[in-house]
Amino acid sequence: MDALLIESDTVFAAFWMTVRLTAVSALGSLVLGVLLTAMRVAPLASLRGAASVYVSVARNTPLTLVLLFTGLGVGANLGVELSDDIATNNYWLAVIGLTAYTSAFVCEALRSGLNTVPVGQAEAARSLGLGFVKTLGLITLPQAFRSVVAPLGSIMIALTKNTTIALVVGVSEASVRMREMIETYGDQVIEIFFGFAAGFVLLCLPMGLAFGWLSRRMAVAR
């Protein structure tokens, strides 16, 4: 515990990086997940096929490989630079990888939510002259979101824990700092481990409680 107190500023900065990775990647995953969901249920077969292939590949590829692709493939081999600062560039490459991976799970959660919406509602919307985009955006998708708040919460919690793999592209988040502190303070391994574990609990537990409350609050009566 003495090590955590000595390195408190560094530990806080490491967890702040974890929070930033989670928040930005969660936002990107929701946006891309909604787009993929729209493609999965679009009337055009080409869009459905493209989204289906993307989701299948992303869900069945280890996150470590996805981050290696964004870090080494996109960053190193293709020379894509999102910032002049190396640390900032690595951060955005990690965000891209986490977003690309997590959005596939968001898509599947939303698609399952769409299946809970009665077909008659979409048919009624079309009979009123609403097109596919308006029907999806105004009628079916809002109800789908309300049906899958809890699953989306689980995905966001998983995303928080998945940020520990961002070390693959050189992002110094909480897990990286924990390894460094264990190497420096080898006689306090247990204290350091439980200290960082408590930090992740403090991040994930309120998130789970909040999504659970929101799920009950927004539940759709069928």
C-alpha positions in Angstrom: 0.0 0.0 0.0 3.0 2.3 0.6 3.9 2.0 -3.1 0.4 3.1 -4.1 0.7 6.2 -1.8 4.1 7.0 -3.1 3.0 6.7 -6.7 -0.5 8.1 -6.2 -0.2 10.8 -8.9 1.0 8.3 -11.4 -1.7 5.8 -10.5 -4.4 8.4 -10.9 -3.0 9.5 -14.3 -3.0 5.8 -15.4 -6.6 5.3 -14.3 -7.6 8.6 -16.0 -6.1 7.2 -19.2 -8.3 4.1 -18.7 -11.4 6.4 -18.2 -10.5 8.4 -21.4 -10.0 5.2 -23.4 -13.3 3.8 -22.2 -15.4 7.0 -22.7 -14.2 7.9 -26.2 -14.2 4.3 -27.4 -17.7 3.8 -26.0 -19.0 6.8 -27.9 -17.4 5.7 -31.1 -18.7 2.1 -30.6 -22.3 3.4 -30.2 -22.1 5.5 -33.3 -20.5 2.8 -35.4 -22.8 0.1 -33.8 -25.9 2.0 -34.8 -24.6 2.4 -38.3 -23.8 -1.3 -38.5 -27.3 -2.1 -37.1 -28.9 0.0 -39.8 -26.9 -1.8 -42.4 -27.8 -5.2 -41.0 -31.5 -4.5 -41.4 -31.3 -2.4 -44.6 -33.4 -3.4 -47.6 -30.2 -3.5 -49.8 -28.6 -7.0 -49.7 -25.1 -5.5 -50.3 -25.3 -3.4 -47.1 -26.6 -6.4 -45.1 -23.9 -8.6 -46.5 -21.1 -6.1 -45.8 -22.3 -5.5 -42.2 -22.7 -9.2 -41.6 -19.2 -9.9 -42.7 -17.7 -7.1 -40.6 -19.6 -8.1 -37.5 -18.6 -11.8 -37.9 -15.0 -11.0 -38.5 -14.7 -8.5 -35.6 -16.5 -10.7 -33.1 -14.4 -13.7 -33.9 -11.0 -11.9 -33.9 -9.1 -11.6 -30.6 -8.9 -8.0 -29.5 -5.1 -8.3 -29.2 -4.9 -8.9 -33.0 -7.2 -6.0 -33.7 -5.0 -3.6 -31.7 -1.9 -5.0 -33.3 -3.4 -4.3 -36.7 -4.2 -0.7 -35.7 -0.9 -0.2 -34.0 1.5 -2.0 -36.3 -0.5 -2.3 -39.5 -2.2 1.1 -39.6 0.3 3.1 -37.5 3.7 1.6 -38.4 3.4 0.0 -41.8 0.9 2.4 -43.4 2.4 5.4 -41.6 -0.9 6.8 -40.5 -0.2 9.6 -37.9 -3.1 11.1 -36.0 -0.9 13.4 -34.0 2.7 14.6 -33.9 3.0 13.4 -30.3 3.7 9.6 -30.1 1.7 9.1 -26.9 -1.3 10.9 -28.4 -1.0 9.0 -31.7 -0.9 5.7 -29.8 -4.0 6.7 -27.8 -6.0 7.4 -30.9 -4.9 4.2 -32.6 -6.0 2.3 -29.4 -9.4 4.1 -29.6 -9.8 3.1 -33.2 -9.1 -0.6 -32.4 -11.3 -0.7 -29.4 -14.1 1.0 -31.3 -13.8 -1.3 -34.3 -14.0 -4.3 -32.0 -16.7 -3.2 -29.5 -19.0 -1.8 -32.2 -19.7 -5.3 -33.5 -21.1 -6.4 -30.1 -23.1 -3.2 -29.9 -24.6 -4.0 -33.3 -25.6 -7.4 -32.3 -27.2 -6.2 -29.1 -29.2 -3.5 -30.9 -30.2 -6.0 -33.6 -31.6 -8.3 -30.9 -33.4 -5.3 -29.5 -35.0 -4.6 -32.9 -36.4 -8.1 -32.9 -38.4 -7.2 -29.8 -40.2 -4.4 -31.6 -43.6 -5.6 -33.0 -43.4 -5.8 -36.8 -46.7 -4.0 -37.1 -45.1 -0.8 -35.9 -42.7 -0.7 -38.8 -45.5 -1.6 -41.2 -47.7 1.2 -39.8 -44.9 3.7 -40.2 -44.4 2.7 -43.8 -48.1 3.0 -44.4 -47.9 6.6 -43.2 -45.2 7.3 -45.8 -42.1 7.1 -43.6 -39.0 5.7 -45.4 -36.6 3.1 -44.0 -34.3 5.7 -42.3 -37.1 7.6 -40.6 -38.8 4.4 -39.5 -35.6 3.1 -38.0 -34.6 6.4 -36.4 -38.0 7.5 -35.0 -39.9 4.2 -34.4 -37.9 1.0 -34.1 -34.4 2.0 -32.9 -35.5 4.1 -29.9 -37.5 1.1 -28.6 -34.6 -1.3 -29.4 -32.3 0.9 -27.2 -34.8 0.7 -24.3 -34.9 -3.1 -24.6 -31.1 -3.6 -24.5 -29.9 -1.2 -21.9 -28.6 -4.0 -19.7 -26.7 -5.8 -22.5 -25.2 -2.5 -23.6 -24.1 -1.9 -20.0 -22.4 -5.3 -20.0 -20.6 -4.4 -23.2 -19.4 -1.1 -21.8 -18.1 -2.8 -18.6 -16.3 -5.3 -20.9 -14.9 -2.4 -22.8 -13.5 -0.9 -19.6 -11.7 -4.1 -18.8 -10.5 -4.5 -22.4 -8.6 -1.2 -22.2 -5.9 -3.2 -20.4 -4.9 -4.6 -23.8 -4.1 -1.1 -25.1 -0.6 -1.7 -23.9 -0.2 -3.5 -27.3 0.0 -0.2 -29.0 2.0 1.5 -26.3 -0.7 3.2 -24.2 0.2 3.6 -20.6 -3.1 2.8 -18.9 -3.6 1.3 -15.4 -2.5 -2.3 -16.2 0.8 -1.0 -17.6 1.5 1.1 -14.5 0.6 -1.9 -12.3 3.3 -4.0 -14.0 5.9 -1.2 -13.7 5.1 -0.8 -10.0 5.3 -4.6 -9.3 8.8 -4.6 -10.9 9.8 -1.6 -8.8 8.2 -2.6 -5.5 8.6 -6.4 -5.7 8.0 -6.8 -1.9 4.5 -5.3 -2.2 3.0 -7.3 -5.1 -0.2 -8.3 -3.2 -0.9 -4.8 -2.0 -0.4 -3.3 -5.5 -2.5 -6.0 -7.2 -5.4 -5.5 -4.8 -5.1 -1.8 -5.0 -5.4 -1.8 -8.8 -8.2 -4.4 -8.6 -10.1 -2.1 -6.3 -9.6 0.7 -8.8 -11.2 -1.3 -11.6 -14.1 -2.3 -9.2 -14.6 1.4 -8.5 -14.9 2.1 -12.2 -17.1 -0.9 -13.2 -19.4 -1.3 -10.2 -21.1 2.1 -10.5 -21.4 1.6 -14.2 -23.2 -1.7 -13.7 -25.5 -0.2 -11.1 -26.3 2.7 -13.3 -27.1 0.6 -16.3 -29.2 -1.7 -14.1 -31.2 1.2 -12.8 -31.6 2.6 -16.3 -32.7 -0.7 -17.6 -35.5 -1.0 -15.0 -36.5 2.6 -15.5 -36.7 2.3 -19.3 -38.2 -1.1 -19.5 -40.8 -1.4 -22.3 -44.1 -3.1 -21.2 -45.1 -5.7 -23.8 
